[in-house]
Amino acid sequence: MERKKLLLLILFVIPMMTIGQINSKKTWNLSVGSDLIYPENNFRTTHGWGYGFSLKAEYLFQKHTSFTIGTGWYHLAGKRNDIFNPDGDPAIGFPIKAGLRYYLGSFYIGGEGGWIQQSRFRTGNGFIYAFSIGDELITGKNRNSLDLSIRHEVWNTDKPRGLVALRLAYEFRLK
């Protein structure tokens, strides 16, 4: 148990204390990333693992707080299920989201909400919301970074469908 506590300290607390704020105030960043998606609960009975691609813009308006806007494309493989998905159709989502991030050094927490167009499986429009935690790792002198995050997301089209996604993105500083 003590080793777990020490590992958590090394992975999260020490980097937050030793690394300064990733971004400067009043700057723009643009990230391009890929997502690995795992459906939760009832969504898992009709769909398997998925993948996606995302594009996100971020404006840091306070020392530790930023506004984000993003879009993407997600694909979850369909599973044949005689009752809920007899054709084994995949679920395809096209979201548009806006939200806020709060930084603690390079570590951040965030929340987003918006609209999603779901197709192939239960086609329709709906509300989407997500909560995430992540870390940005500086890659060089230009202060660009790798953005690694995990998020919990819910699609509310005909009924709520939850998923967990791991995102790896490259973030460009636009100033």
Long-range contacts (C-beta under 8 A, 24 or more apart in sequence): 12-107, 15-105, 15-106, 15-107, 15-135, 16-104, 16-105, 16-106, 16-107, 17-105, 18-105, 19-105, 19-106, 19-138, 20-105, 21-63, 21-64, 21-103, 21-105, 22-103, 22-105, 22-106, 22-136, 22-138, 22-143, 22-145, 23-58, 23-60, 23-66, 23-103, 23-173, 24-60, 24-175, 25-60, 25-61, 25-62, 25-63, 26-59, 26-60, 26-61, 27-59, 27-60, 27-173, 27-174, 27-175, 28-57, 28-58, 28-59, 28-174, 28-175, 29-57, 29-58, 29-59, 29-60, 29-171, 29-172, 29-173, 29-174, 30-55, 30-56, 30-57, 30-58, 30-171, 30-172, 30-174, 31-55, 31-56, 31-58, 31-147, 31-169, 31-170, 31-171, 31-172, 32-169, 32-170, 33-147, 33-167, 33-168, 33-169, 33-170, 34-167, 34-168, 34-169, 35-72, 35-74, 35-165, 35-166, 35-167, 36-165, 36-166, 36-167, 37-74, 37-76, 37-163, 37-164, 37-165, 38-163, 38-164, 38-165, 39-76, 39-161, 39-162, 39-163, 40-162, 40-163, 40-164, 41-162, 42-84, 42-161, 43-76, 43-91, 43-161, 43-162, 43-163, 45-79, 45-81, 45-84, 46-78, 46-79, 46-81, 46-84, 46-85, 46-91, 46-121, 47-76, 47-77, 47-78, 47-79, 47-85, 47-90, 47-91, 47-121, 48-76, 48-77, 48-78, 48-79, 49-76, 49-77, 50-74, 50-75, 50-76, 50-77, 50-90, 50-91, 50-163, 51-75, 52-93, 52-165, 54-167, 54-169, 56-169, 58-101, 58-171, 64-102, 64-103, 64-104, 65-100, 65-101, 65-102, 65-103, 66-100, 66-101, 66-103, 67-98, 67-99, 67-100, 68-97, 68-98, 68-99, 68-100, 68-101, 68-110, 68-112, 69-96, 69-97, 69-98, 70-95, 70-96, 70-97, 70-98, 70-112, 71-95, 71-96, 71-97, 76-163, 78-120, 78-121, 85-121, 89-120, 89-121, 90-120, 90-121, 91-118, 91-120, 91-121, 91-122, 91-161, 92-118, 92-119, 92-120, 92-121, 93-117, 93-118, 93-119, 93-128, 93-155, 94-119, 95-128, 97-128, 97-130, 99-130, 106-135, 106-136, 106-137, 106-138, 106-145, 107-133, 107-134, 107-135, 108-133, 108-134, 108-135, 108-136, 108-149, 109-133, 110-134, 110-149, 116-155, 116-157, 118-155, 118-157, 122-157, 122-158, 124-157, 124-158, 125-157, 126-155, 126-156, 126-157, 126-158, 127-156, 128-153, 128-154, 128-155, 128-156, 129-153, 129-154, 129-156, 130-154, 132-167, 134-167, 136-171, 139-170, 142-173, 143-173, 144-170, 144-171, 144-172, 144-173, 145-170, 145-171, 146-170, 146-171, 147-171
